[in-house]
Amino acid sequence: MSKVTTSSTARRPEKRPFAHLRGEERIYFRAAAENRLVFQRCVACSAMQFPPRSVCSSCLGHELTIEDAQGQGSIYSFTVVHRPGHPAFRDCVPYVVVLVDLDEGVRVIADLEIESGTTPRVGDRVEAFFEPHDEEYGVPRFRLILEGRSTQ
Amino acid sequence: MSISRKVAIVGAAESDVFESDGRSPVGLMAQAIARALEQAGLQKSDVDGLFSASAYYYMPVLNLTEYLGIHPRHADSSTIGGCSFVSHIQHAAAAINAGLCEVAVVAYGSTQRTDGRRLVSIAEPSPYELPYGLIYPISSFGLIAQRHMAQYGTTSEQLAEIAVAAREWAMLNPRARYKQPLTVDDVLSSPLISSPLHKLDCCLVTDGGGAFVLTSSERARDLTPKPVYVEGTGEAINHRYVSGMPDLTTTEAVHSSRRALQMSGRKLSEMDTIHLYDAFTISALIQLEDIGFCAKGEGGAFVEGGRLAPGGSLALNTNGGGLSYCHPGMLGMFEVIEAVRQLRGEAGERQVPNASTSLVHGMGATLAAHATAVLSTEDW
């Protein structure tokens, strides 16, 4: 997982819209502030889940562990957003939102940093990187793993 | 104890639609309720069951009781998105059958066009989606459409056929605003909003309201020469946000429609008119597949060649649907009203000859909730 590279990519909002997080909703974004992409695993039945919940959505088990994903996966689907979905994105269109199937087996949503004018394909390999949001939280993002380019 | 054929719709009416001209959301509900009760020959004092869902009112049934001076003994504001009113058919049938009420009114009203042509939605974004700027709900359906295309080879041209057919139906509807024909090229050359969806893949943003009245089948026969019997109903729900949708191309419509058909004892081939939730071209296509009009993944080929247009083999969304007639945010109400109109033979130029049985299917949120009803005028 690597640092942000921004040359010729779509602009990011200065301040992203962000929910008032409650309880277990904080887990994912706190981990992102530490450059970690996390999901949960149930101790009782080993099921993985994202987003984090207070119980296992497979067996209702109460004991859940937080695991770090490697941060790589494939694009399950994407959409190129041509009109800002929020005022903070007014100067950012078009931008790409992706659903990513992580190699560990959970699906997450984020945006894709990509060169302006390029469109990804379903199945493309991607890796996570992280953007600080505030002192407590970070925001996971993805970019393409390009052939011949370091994935470091 | 089945609720099949135990209740019937005896009145169904729209309020003013498209632009509401000085009426509030509850005002639109009230206008539609007055019209629907008049059709049924009932007074407001007869109403003892009240059902509503709304993006404007947290407790819409309470607003209605105050606004109209109705005093229900059974109330239900179950909200599962735009299909809530289809699900209310099942809830009302159960309540009437259990003796909890005798005359149930289901009502809806919205002024979202007048409010600035934006979807009015109770603010409840997913914390996991909010930082990324998705347009709610269009980007969710963009993700769904893109996945369907990648998985099954569905094309933008095929999706556009659904919008073109909807416009052809709307051109037969005197209440529809847009009357110029649409071509596949028109859809494809309209601006991309959230790829692969263009502006014309998306529904209109209108005002509108509606109401329908249910009572026991026995009482219905005394009230009207053509009761619309509720033969079967089904619901199925599995997620809230697109980021939590287990499979972007297959939905719980599979189960809600099967439940409704099973309860009715009918086959899909017996449906004279079909009313699906076409908030987007892709939402209609996935419902066609999941309900079983064609196999999963074959929806694109299925909608080609005008199959859904007037004169085609499937009478789908005969009022022009959300794509070309009216979509105030929660479409299910208008699907039910149009089915009732067809079944009573009151659909004018767009009337499907001798229509006696209809399937109404609604979805809520991003293909998250599903409710199906089989309605018929056939006595048994």
Interface residues (C-beta under 8 A of the other chain):
Chain A: P13 R16 P17 F18 A19 L21 E25 Y28 F29 P51 Y76 S77 F78 T79 V80 V81 H82 R83 P84 G85 H86 A88 F89 C92 Y95 V97 L99 R107 V108 I109 A110 D111 T119 R121 V122 G123 H133 V139
Chain B: P125 S126 P127 Y128 E129 L130 P131 Y132 G133 L134 I135 Y136 S139 G142 L143 I144 Q146 R147 A150 Q151 P191 L192 I193 S194 S195 P196 L197 V242 S243 G244 L248
